[in-house]
Amino acid sequence: MSKYADFVLYAFWRTASTHRVRIALNFKGLTAQERFVDLDKNEQRNPDFLAINSLGAVPALIEEGYPPLTQSLAILEFLDEKFPNPPLLPSDLHGRARVRSIAAMLATDVNPLLTPRIKKYLTSAGGFDETAWQEWQIHWLTFNLQAVERRLATESETGRFCHGDAPTIADICLVSLATKAFDIKIEGIPVIERIVKNCVALDEFARAHPFLQEGAPLN
Ligand SMILES: N[C@@H](CCC(=O)N[C@@H](CS)C(=O)NCC(=O)O)C(=O)O
């Protein structure tokens, strides 16, 4: 690990789950030396990487002297507990449960359906062509984002961000998923659009954008 970095982050430029960790590191004022795992070359299935994350997925975060941390939501909570300022969870119990619930709707209900391993299965055993894969992604993004929209539009805790007026783990998950959609236009999500706009105006979100990362096509 470089002596100038706080962590090593096994990462790929465009993935939503890595994007989440980059945003949290930015909020905490931390740095990570990134090790590129090229998902387009299936490097996540290399034995060396499977020893770090047996699922064969990024991100994995390494703090020197400790075993690898995997699962982006667990990593976000780890960073928030270890580096409490600024907090990425509300101070009250019910608020924390709400934020974790919205984060889970985004990061655990929809994101896994859009991963390379699911694409690989559907386009081989599942008989999907590229068009069917595109439609699959649009369907599940729309289904889940509209469900999150209904909550955000009706629940009184929603503010400038998903929960009140400070960004939380829910916003991190929202921005990572909205960005993953890239040029897919999802209809009927004005509250999400407003919150994402508020988020990306912040430097911590802006610097973490996938297109700005090493390996990105426009980089
Ligand atoms: N639940 C895990 C998901 C990790 C995951 O699936 N990452 C994707 C990129 S977003 C990946 O590396 N996929 C490799 C594959 O599907 O083969 C997390 O949140 O960290």
PDBQT file of the ligand as one rigid body, heavy atoms in Angstrom, charges set to zero:
ROOT
HETATM    1  N1  LIG A 301     -23.534  -6.804  -3.062  1.00  0.00    +0.000 N 
HETATM    2  C1  LIG A 301     -22.206  -6.530  -3.530  1.00  0.00    +0.000 C 
HETATM    3  C2  LIG A 301     -22.240  -6.582  -5.033  1.00  0.00    +0.000 C 
HETATM    4  C3  LIG A 301     -20.859  -6.556  -5.629  1.00  0.00    +0.000 C 
HETATM    5  C4  LIG A 301     -20.988  -6.754  -7.125  1.00  0.00    +0.000 C 
HETATM    6  O1  LIG A 301     -21.785  -7.547  -7.628  1.00  0.00    +0.000 OA
HETATM    7  N2  LIG A 301     -20.163  -5.993  -7.853  1.00  0.00    +0.000 N 
HETATM    8  C5  LIG A 301     -20.233  -6.090  -9.285  1.00  0.00    +0.000 C 
HETATM    9  C6  LIG A 301     -20.010  -4.751  -9.904  1.00  0.00    +0.000 C 
HETATM   10  S1  LIG A 301     -21.311  -3.620  -9.451  1.00  0.00    +0.000 SA
HETATM   11  C7  LIG A 301     -19.176  -7.056  -9.778  1.00  0.00    +0.000 C 
HETATM   12  O2  LIG A 301     -18.014  -6.939  -9.435  1.00  0.00    +0.000 OA
HETATM   13  N3  LIG A 301     -19.602  -8.018 -10.572  1.00  0.00    +0.000 N 
HETATM   14  C8  LIG A 301     -18.757  -9.013 -11.140  1.00  0.00    +0.000 C 
HETATM   15  C9  LIG A 301     -19.581 -10.067 -11.821  1.00  0.00    +0.000 C 
HETATM   16  O3  LIG A 301     -20.803  -9.958 -11.802  1.00  0.00    +0.000 OA
HETATM   17  O4  LIG A 301     -18.981 -10.969 -12.390  1.00  0.00    +0.000 OA
HETATM   18  C10 LIG A 301     -21.724  -5.145  -3.055  1.00  0.00    +0.000 C 
HETATM   19  O5  LIG A 301     -22.572  -4.293  -2.809  1.00  0.00    +0.000 OA
HETATM   20  O6  LIG A 301     -20.512  -4.954  -2.904  1.00  0.00    +0.000 OA
ENDROOT
TORSDOF 0
